[in-house]
Amino acid sequence: MDRAVIGPCRYWTVPFSPPLHELYRPIASLTDRLTVTPTVDHVEVTFEAPSDLETWSNAALEEHVFSMHALSNAAHASLLEAVEVLGKRKAFSACGHRSMSEWLVARLSLSHAVATSWVEVAGALEDLPQVAKVYEEGKLSFDQLKPLTEVADAKDDASLAEEAPSCSVRHLEGLAREKRKVTREEAARDHRSRSLRLWWKDRMLHLAGELPDTDGALVEKAIRRLADTASADPVSGRYEPFGARCADALVQMSSGSLEADNDVERTTVVVHVQETPGATAPLQTRPPGQNGTGSSISARIEEGPVIADETLRRLLCGCRIQAVEEDESGKVKGLGQMQRTASPWQR
């Protein structure tokens, strides 16, 4: 690929060898910034990319987005056709790869999921010429095309090519899910793949994971139910964002589970409060960050982050406190009696 900068525009000139260059002739009609010039053994496709987009009107920018979307779809459609041909020839084996998706991962640095979707769609489009044409024209996005190829067949090609552009991605994905048959092996694999990862970062607990079908639906239903029934702020009368209410619901579910557990020691969230000797006022009555003698105090969750003074004061309204004396090296010298700041009936 040759690139040149001329005036306010950037130019790319890309050579294509026959017969692929024939596919690029219709692209020239999509934008007046694209020039197709056939030569003896290849064709040069030159695209003039504007560098003054900030001066364009909104209408012009929108039209530019539509044109570039159609252009990228046309190029991607040709790419998928080439992928299908290479796959049929098993060209990937010459490079030591076991599949066309592996070849794409190695050569184009794609993720395995994206490479697999390209290969699957490329194979399906061979029997769906009308759908392929609509995609080339930019009337379908790849997010629409992927599920569409899972439900379409040759006899539905023309009708779906006409209807699909007006369908949302969610609708098409729903149709694809309904058509898929889940085997026993797939269900077992999904169950084995369930996972949940938790880690602390910047005083926030991060979660990432996945659950199979019914388990995921159960958790989603429970969280959404609690989030939907959450009360509005008593002062402003406004509701927290739905995402915040879902997070509160997860905390509420976790708190209820721990309260129902009889093993108190194992279900207690431990907060370490470091205090200098000589404090005189009760800890829960002191100003934030101060002990009875005016020295600072700090608190952190066991194996977790430091917490704010106001959070500590809120926790002290209903918790169990145990004094621990440590030496300079951090070894425990003595333990005080466990005390409760508020009994269950008082809370």
DRENKELUM-781639 format. One record per residue (C-alpha): residue number from 1; residue in three letters; x, y, z. Coordinates in Angstrom, 1 decimal, padded with zeros to 4 digits, always signed. Example, Ala and Ser with C-alpha at 12.3 -4.5 7.8 and 13.67 -1.06 7.14 Angstrom:
// DRENKELUM-781639
{node 1 'ALA' {+012.3 -004.5 +007.8}}
{node 2 'SER' {+013.7 -001.1 +007.1}}
***
This chain:
// DRENKELUM-781639
{node 1 'MET' {+000.0 +000.0 +000.0}}
{node 2 'ASP' {+001.4 +003.4 -001.0}}
{node 3 'ARG' {+000.5 +006.5 +000.9}}
{node 4 'ALA' {+001.0 +010.1 +000.0}}
{node 5 'VAL' {+000.0 +013.4 +001.6}}
{node 6 'ILE' {-001.1 +016.1 -000.8}}
{node 7 'GLY' {-002.6 +019.3 +000.4}}
{node 8 'PRO' {-005.5 +018.9 +002.9}}
{node 9 'CYS' {-006.1 +015.3 +001.9}}
{node 10 'ARG' {-004.5 +011.9 +002.5}}
{node 11 'TYR' {-004.3 +009.4 -000.4}}
{node 12 'TRP' {-004.0 +005.7 -000.3}}
{node 13 'THR' {-003.3 +003.7 -003.4}}
{node 14 'VAL' {-003.9 -000.1 -003.1}}
{node 15 'PRO' {-003.1 -002.5 -006.0}}
{node 16 'PHE' {-005.5 -005.5 -006.5}}
{node 17 'SER' {-004.7 -008.4 -008.8}}
{node 18 'PRO' {-007.4 -009.9 -011.1}}
{node 19 'PRO' {-010.0 -011.2 -010.7}}
{node 20 'LEU' {-010.6 -009.5 -007.3}}
{node 21 'HIS' {-010.3 -006.0 -008.7}}
{node 22 'GLU' {-013.5 -006.5 -010.7}}
{node 23 'LEU' {-015.4 -006.5 -007.4}}
{node 24 'TYR' {-014.1 -003.1 -006.6}}
{node 25 'ARG' {-015.6 -001.3 -009.6}}
{node 26 'PRO' {-019.0 -000.7 -008.0}}
{node 27 'ILE' {-017.3 +000.8 -005.0}}
{node 28 'ALA' {-016.4 +003.9 -007.0}}
{node 29 'SER' {-020.1 +004.8 -007.2}}
{node 30 'LEU' {-020.3 +005.1 -003.4}}
{node 31 'THR' {-018.1 +008.2 -003.1}}
{node 32 'ASP' {-016.5 +010.7 -005.4}}
{node 33 'ARG' {-013.3 +010.3 -003.3}}
{node 34 'LEU' {-012.6 +006.8 -004.7}}
{node 35 'THR' {-010.9 +006.3 -008.0}}
{node 36 'VAL' {-010.5 +002.9 -009.7}}
{node 37 'THR' {-007.7 +002.7 -012.3}}
{node 38 'PRO' {-007.1 -000.7 -014.1}}
{node 39 'THR' {-003.6 -001.4 -015.3}}
{node 40 'VAL' {-002.2 -004.4 -017.3}}
{node 41 'ASP' {-001.9 -006.8 -014.4}}
{node 42 'HIS' {-003.7 -005.1 -011.5}}
{node 43 'VAL' {-006.0 -002.3 -010.6}}
{node 44 'GLU' {-005.2 +000.7 -008.4}}
{node 45 'VAL' {-007.9 +001.8 -006.0}}
{node 46 'THR' {-007.1 +005.3 -004.7}}
{node 47 'PHE' {-009.1 +006.8 -001.9}}
{node 48 'GLU' {-008.9 +010.5 -001.0}}
{node 49 'ALA' {-009.4 +010.8 +002.8}}
{node 50 'PRO' {-010.4 +014.3 +003.9}}
{node 51 'SER' {-008.4 +015.9 +006.6}}
{node 52 'ASP' {-010.7 +018.9 +007.2}}
{node 53 'LEU' {-013.7 +017.0 +008.7}}
{node 54 'GLU' {-014.0 +019.5 +011.6}}
{node 55 'THR' {-015.1 +022.1 +009.0}}
{node 56 'TRP' {-017.9 +020.0 +007.5}}
{node 57 'SER' {-021.6 +020.4 +008.4}}
{node 58 'ASN' {-023.4 +017.7 +010.3}}
{node 59 'ALA' {-025.3 +016.6 +007.2}}
{node 60 'ALA' {-022.0 +016.2 +005.3}}
{node 61 'LEU' {-020.4 +014.3 +008.1}}
{node 62 'GLU' {-023.4 +011.9 +008.3}}
{node 63 'GLU' {-023.3 +011.3 +004.6}}
{node 64 'HIS' {-019.6 +010.6 +004.9}}
{node 65 'VAL' {-020.2 +008.1 +007.6}}
{node 66 'PHE' {-022.7 +006.3 +005.5}}
{node 67 'SER' {-020.4 +006.2 +002.5}}
{node 68 'MET' {-017.5 +005.0 +004.5}}
{node 69 'HIS' {-019.6 +002.3 +006.1}}
{node 70 'ALA' {-020.7 +001.1 +002.6}}
{node 71 'LEU' {-017.1 +001.2 +001.4}}
{node 72 'SER' {-015.8 -000.8 +004.4}}
{node 73 'ASN' {-018.6 -003.4 +003.9}}
{node 74 'ALA' {-017.8 -003.8 +000.3}}
{node 75 'ALA' {-014.1 -004.4 +001.1}}
{node 76 'HIS' {-015.0 -006.8 +003.9}}
{node 77 'ALA' {-017.4 -008.7 +001.7}}
{node 78 'SER' {-014.5 -009.3 -000.7}}
{node 79 'LEU' {-012.3 -010.3 +002.2}}
{node 80 'LEU' {-014.9 -012.9 +003.3}}
{node 81 'GLU' {-015.2 -014.3 -000.2}}
{node 82 'ALA' {-011.4 -014.7 -000.3}}
{node 83 'VAL' {-011.4 -016.4 +003.1}}
{node 84 'GLU' {-014.0 -018.9 +001.9}}
{node 85 'VAL' {-011.9 -019.7 -001.2}}
{node 86 'LEU' {-008.8 -020.1 +000.9}}
{node 87 'GLY' {-010.6 -022.3 +003.3}}
{node 88 'LYS' {-011.9 -024.6 +000.6}}
{node 89 'ARG' {-008.4 -025.0 -000.7}}
{node 90 'LYS' {-007.1 -025.7 +002.8}}
{node 91 'ALA' {-004.4 -023.1 +002.2}}
{node 92 'PHE' {-004.0 -022.7 +005.9}}
{node 93 'SER' {-002.4 -026.1 +006.2}}
{node 94 'ALA' {+000.6 -024.9 +004.2}}
{node 95 'CYS' {+001.5 -022.6 +007.1}}
{node 96 'GLY' {+001.0 -025.3 +009.7}}
{node 97 'HIS' {-002.4 -024.1 +010.9}}
{node 98 'ARG' {-005.3 -026.5 +011.6}}
{node 99 'SER' {-008.1 -024.2 +010.4}}
{node 100 'MET' {-008.9 -021.0 +008.5}}
{node 101 'SER' {-009.7 -019.3 +011.8}}
{node 102 'GLU' {-006.3 -020.1 +013.2}}
{node 103 'TRP' {-004.7 -018.7 +010.0}}
{node 104 'LEU' {-006.7 -015.5 +010.4}}
{node 105 'VAL' {-005.7 -015.2 +014.1}}
{node 106 'ALA' {-002.0 -015.6 +013.1}}
{node 107 'ARG' {-002.0 -013.4 +010.0}}
{node 108 'LEU' {-004.4 -010.6 +011.0}}
{node 109 'SER' {-004.0 -010.7 +014.8}}
{node 110 'LEU' {-007.7 -011.2 +015.2}}
{node 111 'SER' {-009.2 -012.7 +018.3}}
{node 112 'HIS' {-010.3 -016.4 +018.0}}
{node 113 'ALA' {-014.0 -015.4 +018.3}}
{node 114 'VAL' {-013.8 -012.8 +015.5}}
{node 115 'ALA' {-011.9 -015.1 +013.2}}
{node 116 'THR' {-014.4 -017.9 +013.8}}
{node 117 'SER' {-017.3 -015.6 +013.0}}
{node 118 'TRP' {-015.6 -014.4 +009.8}}
{node 119 'VAL' {-015.1 -018.0 +008.7}}
{node 120 'GLU' {-018.7 -019.0 +009.5}}
{node 121 'VAL' {-020.3 -016.0 +007.8}}
{node 122 'ALA' {-018.0 -016.5 +004.8}}
{node 123 'GLY' {-019.3 -020.0 +004.4}}
{node 124 'ALA' {-022.9 -019.1 +004.8}}
{node 125 'LEU' {-022.8 -016.2 +002.3}}
{node 126 'GLU' {-021.9 -018.6 -000.5}}
{node 127 'ASP' {-025.6 -019.7 -000.5}}
{node 128 'LEU' {-027.0 -016.2 +000.2}}
{node 129 'PRO' {-026.1 -014.0 -002.7}}
{node 130 'GLN' {-028.9 -011.5 -002.1}}
{node 131 'VAL' {-028.0 -011.1 +001.6}}
{node 132 'ALA' {-024.3 -010.7 +000.6}}
{node 133 'LYS' {-025.2 -008.0 -001.9}}
{node 134 'VAL' {-027.2 -006.0 +000.7}}
{node 135 'TYR' {-024.2 -006.3 +003.1}}
{node 136 'GLU' {-021.8 -005.0 +000.3}}
{node 137 'GLU' {-024.1 -002.0 -000.2}}
{node 138 'GLY' {-023.8 -001.1 +003.5}}
{node 139 'LYS' {-027.4 -001.7 +004.3}}
{node 140 'LEU' {-026.5 -004.3 +006.9}}
{node 141 'SER' {-023.9 -004.2 +009.6}}
{node 142 'PHE' {-021.8 -007.2 +010.4}}
{node 143 'ASP' {-023.5 -007.4 +013.8}}
{node 144 'GLN' {-026.8 -007.9 +011.8}}
{node 145 'LEU' {-025.2 -010.2 +009.2}}
{node 146 'LYS' {-023.7 -012.7 +011.7}}
{node 147 'PRO' {-027.0 -013.9 +013.3}}
{node 148 'LEU' {-028.8 -013.5 +010.0}}
{node 149 'THR' {-026.6 -016.1 +008.3}}
{node 150 'GLU' {-027.5 -018.5 +011.1}}
{node 151 'VAL' {-031.2 -018.4 +010.4}}
{node 152 'ALA' {-031.2 -017.8 +006.6}}
{node 153 'ASP' {-031.1 -020.4 +003.9}}
{node 154 'ALA' {-031.2 -020.3 +000.1}}
{node 155 'LYS' {-035.0 -020.3 -000.2}}
{node 156 'ASP' {-035.3 -017.3 +002.2}}
{node 157 'ASP' {-032.4 -015.4 +000.7}}
{node 158 'ALA' {-034.3 -012.8 -001.2}}
{node 159 'SER' {-037.0 -012.1 +001.4}}
{node 160 'LEU' {-034.5 -011.8 +004.3}}
{node 161 'ALA' {-032.3 -009.6 +002.2}}
{node 162 'GLU' {-035.3 -007.2 +001.9}}
{node 163 'GLU' {-036.5 -007.5 +005.6}}
{node 164 'ALA' {-033.2 -007.7 +007.5}}
{node 165 'PRO' {-031.9 -004.1 +007.2}}
{node 166 'SER' {-034.9 -002.9 +009.2}}
{node 167 'CYS' {-034.4 -005.5 +012.0}}
{node 168 'SER' {-032.4 -004.7 +015.1}}
{node 169 'VAL' {-029.4 -006.7 +016.1}}
{node 170 'ARG' {-031.2 -007.9 +019.2}}
{node 171 'HIS' {-034.1 -009.2 +017.2}}
{node 172 'LEU' {-031.9 -011.1 +014.8}}
{node 173 'GLU' {-029.8 -012.6 +017.6}}
{node 174 'GLY' {-033.0 -013.7 +019.3}}
{node 175 'LEU' {-034.1 -015.5 +016.1}}
{node 176 'ALA' {-030.6 -017.1 +015.9}}
{node 177 'ARG' {-030.9 -018.3 +019.5}}
{node 178 'GLU' {-034.3 -019.8 +018.9}}
{node 179 'LYS' {-033.0 -021.8 +015.9}}
{node 180 'ARG' {-029.9 -023.2 +017.7}}
{node 181 'LYS' {-030.2 -026.6 +019.2}}
{node 182 'VAL' {-028.2 -027.0 +022.4}}
{node 183 'THR' {-026.7 -030.5 +022.7}}
{node 184 'ARG' {-026.0 -032.3 +026.0}}
{node 185 'GLU' {-022.3 -031.8 +025.4}}
{node 186 'GLU' {-022.8 -028.0 +025.0}}
{node 187 'ALA' {-024.9 -027.8 +028.1}}
{node 188 'ALA' {-022.2 -029.7 +030.1}}
{node 189 'ARG' {-019.5 -027.5 +028.7}}
{node 190 'ASP' {-021.4 -024.3 +029.6}}
{node 191 'HIS' {-021.8 -025.7 +033.2}}
{node 192 'ARG' {-018.1 -026.4 +033.4}}
{node 193 'SER' {-017.3 -022.9 +032.1}}
{node 194 'ARG' {-019.2 -021.1 +034.9}}
{node 195 'SER' {-016.9 -018.7 +036.7}}
{node 196 'LEU' {-016.7 -015.6 +038.8}}
{node 197 'ARG' {-013.5 -013.6 +039.4}}
{node 198 'LEU' {-013.2 -010.9 +042.1}}
{node 199 'TRP' {-010.3 -008.4 +042.6}}
{node 200 'TRP' {-009.7 -005.1 +044.3}}
{node 201 'LYS' {-008.6 -002.0 +042.5}}
{node 202 'ASP' {-008.6 +001.6 +043.8}}
{node 203 'ARG' {-010.9 +000.8 +046.7}}
{node 204 'MET' {-013.4 -000.8 +044.5}}
{node 205 'LEU' {-014.3 -004.5 +044.2}}
{node 206 'HIS' {-014.4 -005.6 +040.5}}
{node 207 'LEU' {-016.4 -008.6 +039.4}}
{node 208 'ALA' {-016.3 -010.5 +036.1}}
{node 209 'GLY' {-017.8 -013.9 +035.3}}
{node 210 'GLU' {-020.4 -015.9 +033.4}}
{node 211 'LEU' {-023.2 -018.3 +034.3}}
{node 212 'PRO' {-025.0 -020.8 +032.1}}
{node 213 'ASP' {-028.7 -020.4 +031.0}}
{node 214 'THR' {-031.0 -021.1 +034.0}}
{node 215 'ASP' {-028.4 -020.1 +036.6}}
{node 216 'GLY' {-027.8 -016.8 +034.8}}
{node 217 'ALA' {-031.5 -016.2 +034.5}}
{node 218 'LEU' {-032.0 -016.8 +038.2}}
{node 219 'VAL' {-029.3 -014.3 +039.3}}
{node 220 'GLU' {-030.5 -011.8 +036.8}}
{node 221 'LYS' {-034.1 -012.1 +038.0}}
{node 222 'ALA' {-033.1 -011.7 +041.6}}
{node 223 'ILE' {-031.0 -008.7 +041.0}}
{node 224 'ARG' {-033.5 -007.0 +038.7}}
{node 225 'ARG' {-036.3 -007.7 +041.2}}
{node 226 'LEU' {-034.5 -006.0 +044.1}}
{node 227 'ALA' {-033.3 -003.1 +041.8}}
{node 228 'ASP' {-036.9 -002.5 +040.6}}
{node 229 'THR' {-038.3 -002.4 +044.1}}
{node 230 'ALA' {-035.6 -000.1 +045.6}}
{node 231 'SER' {-036.9 +003.0 +047.2}}
{node 232 'ALA' {-036.3 +006.5 +046.0}}
{node 233 'ASP' {-034.0 +008.9 +047.8}}
{node 234 'PRO' {-036.1 +010.2 +050.8}}
{node 235 'VAL' {-034.7 +013.8 +050.4}}
{node 236 'SER' {-034.6 +014.3 +046.6}}
{node 237 'GLY' {-037.3 +011.8 +045.7}}
{node 238 'ARG' {-035.1 +010.6 +042.8}}
{node 239 'TYR' {-034.1 +007.0 +042.1}}
{node 240 'GLU' {-030.5 +006.0 +041.8}}
{node 241 'PRO' {-029.3 +004.9 +038.3}}
{node 242 'PHE' {-030.4 +001.3 +037.5}}
{node 243 'GLY' {-026.8 +000.1 +037.5}}
{node 244 'ALA' {-026.3 +001.5 +041.0}}
{node 245 'ARG' {-029.5 -000.2 +042.2}}
{node 246 'CYS' {-028.3 -003.5 +040.7}}
{node 247 'ALA' {-025.0 -003.1 +042.6}}
{node 248 'ASP' {-027.0 -002.4 +045.8}}
{node 249 'ALA' {-029.1 -005.5 +045.1}}
{node 250 'LEU' {-026.0 -007.7 +045.0}}
{node 251 'VAL' {-024.8 -006.2 +048.3}}
{node 252 'GLN' {-028.3 -006.8 +049.8}}
{node 253 'MET' {-028.3 -010.5 +048.6}}
{node 254 'SER' {-024.8 -011.0 +050.0}}
{node 255 'SER' {-025.7 -009.4 +053.4}}
{node 256 'GLY' {-028.8 -011.5 +053.8}}
{node 257 'SER' {-026.9 -014.7 +053.0}}
{node 258 'LEU' {-024.2 -013.9 +055.6}}
{node 259 'GLU' {-026.8 -013.0 +058.3}}
{node 260 'ALA' {-028.5 -016.4 +057.8}}
{node 261 'ASP' {-025.3 -018.3 +058.3}}
{node 262 'ASN' {-024.7 -019.5 +061.9}}
{node 263 'ASP' {-020.9 -019.5 +061.5}}
{node 264 'VAL' {-020.4 -016.0 +062.7}}
{node 265 'GLU' {-016.6 -016.0 +062.7}}
{node 266 'ARG' {-016.4 -017.1 +059.1}}
{node 267 'THR' {-019.0 -014.7 +057.8}}
{node 268 'THR' {-017.8 -011.6 +059.5}}
{node 269 'VAL' {-016.3 -008.8 +057.3}}
{node 270 'VAL' {-013.2 -007.7 +059.3}}
{node 271 'VAL' {-012.1 -004.1 +059.4}}
{node 272 'HIS' {-008.8 -003.3 +061.0}}
{node 273 'VAL' {-008.6 +000.1 +062.8}}
{node 274 'GLN' {-005.2 +001.3 +063.6}}
{node 275 'GLU' {-005.2 +003.6 +066.7}}
{node 276 'THR' {-002.4 +005.2 +068.6}}
{node 277 'PRO' {-002.3 +004.5 +072.4}}
{node 278 'GLY' {-003.8 +007.0 +074.9}}
{node 279 'ALA' {-007.3 +007.4 +073.4}}
{node 280 'THR' {-009.8 +008.5 +076.0}}
{node 281 'ALA' {-013.2 +009.1 +074.2}}
{node 282 'PRO' {-015.2 +006.1 +072.9}}
{node 283 'LEU' {-014.2 +005.4 +069.3}}
{node 284 'GLN' {-017.6 +005.6 +067.8}}
{node 285 'THR' {-018.1 +009.2 +069.2}}
{node 286 'ARG' {-014.9 +010.7 +068.0}}
{node 287 'PRO' {-014.6 +013.1 +065.0}}
{node 288 'PRO' {-013.6 +011.4 +061.7}}
{node 289 'GLY' {-009.9 +010.7 +061.5}}
{node 290 'GLN' {-009.3 +011.5 +065.2}}
{node 291 'ASN' {-008.9 +009.4 +068.3}}
{node 292 'GLY' {-009.5 +010.6 +071.9}}
{node 293 'THR' {-006.1 +012.4 +072.1}}
{node 294 'GLY' {-006.3 +014.1 +068.7}}
{node 295 'SER' {-004.0 +011.6 +066.9}}
{node 296 'SER' {-005.2 +010.2 +063.5}}
{node 297 'ILE' {-006.6 +006.8 +063.0}}
{node 298 'SER' {-007.0 +004.7 +059.8}}
{node 299 'ALA' {-009.1 +001.7 +058.9}}
{node 300 'ARG' {-008.9 -000.9 +056.2}}
{node 301 'ILE' {-010.8 -004.1 +055.3}}
{node 302 'GLU' {-008.9 -007.3 +055.9}}
{node 303 'GLU' {-007.1 -008.2 +052.7}}
{node 304 'GLY' {-008.8 -005.2 +051.2}}
{node 305 'PRO' {-008.5 -001.4 +050.7}}
{node 306 'VAL' {-008.5 +001.5 +053.1}}
{node 307 'ILE' {-011.9 +002.8 +053.9}}
{node 308 'ALA' {-013.1 +006.4 +054.5}}
{node 309 'ASP' {-013.6 +007.7 +058.0}}
{node 310 'GLU' {-017.3 +008.2 +057.5}}
{node 311 'THR' {-017.6 +004.6 +056.4}}
{node 312 'LEU' {-015.9 +003.5 +059.6}}
{node 313 'ARG' {-018.3 +005.7 +061.7}}
{node 314 'ARG' {-021.3 +004.1 +059.9}}
{node 315 'LEU' {-020.0 +000.6 +060.6}}
{node 316 'LEU' {-019.5 +001.4 +064.2}}
{node 317 'CYS' {-023.2 +002.0 +064.6}}
{node 318 'GLY' {-023.8 -001.8 +064.5}}
{node 319 'CYS' {-020.8 -004.1 +064.8}}
{node 320 'ARG' {-018.6 -006.2 +067.1}}
{node 321 'ILE' {-015.4 -004.6 +068.4}}
{node 322 'GLN' {-012.3 -006.4 +069.7}}
{node 323 'ALA' {-009.2 -004.6 +070.8}}
{node 324 'VAL' {-005.9 -006.1 +069.7}}
{node 325 'GLU' {-002.5 -005.0 +071.1}}
{node 326 'GLU' {+000.5 -005.5 +068.8}}
{node 327 'ASP' {+004.2 -004.9 +069.2}}
{node 328 'GLU' {+006.4 -002.9 +066.9}}
{node 329 'SER' {+006.8 -005.8 +064.5}}
{node 330 'GLY' {+003.1 -006.4 +064.2}}
{node 331 'LYS' {+002.8 -009.5 +066.4}}
{node 332 'VAL' {-000.2 -009.8 +068.6}}
{node 333 'LYS' {+000.6 -009.2 +072.3}}
{node 334 'GLY' {-003.0 -009.4 +073.7}}
{node 335 'LEU' {-006.6 -009.6 +072.8}}
{node 336 'GLY' {-009.5 -007.7 +074.5}}
{node 337 'GLN' {-013.0 -009.0 +075.1}}
{node 338 'MET' {-015.4 -009.0 +072.1}}
{node 339 'GLN' {-018.0 -006.2 +072.5}}
{node 340 'ARG' {-021.1 -005.4 +070.4}}
{node 341 'THR' {-022.0 -001.8 +069.8}}
{node 342 'ALA' {-025.6 -002.6 +069.1}}
{node 343 'SER' {-027.6 -005.8 +069.7}}
{node 344 'PRO' {-029.7 -007.3 +066.9}}
{node 345 'TRP' {-032.9 -006.1 +068.5}}
{node 346 'GLN' {-031.5 -002.6 +068.8}}
{node 347 'ARG' {-030.7 -002.5 +065.1}}
***
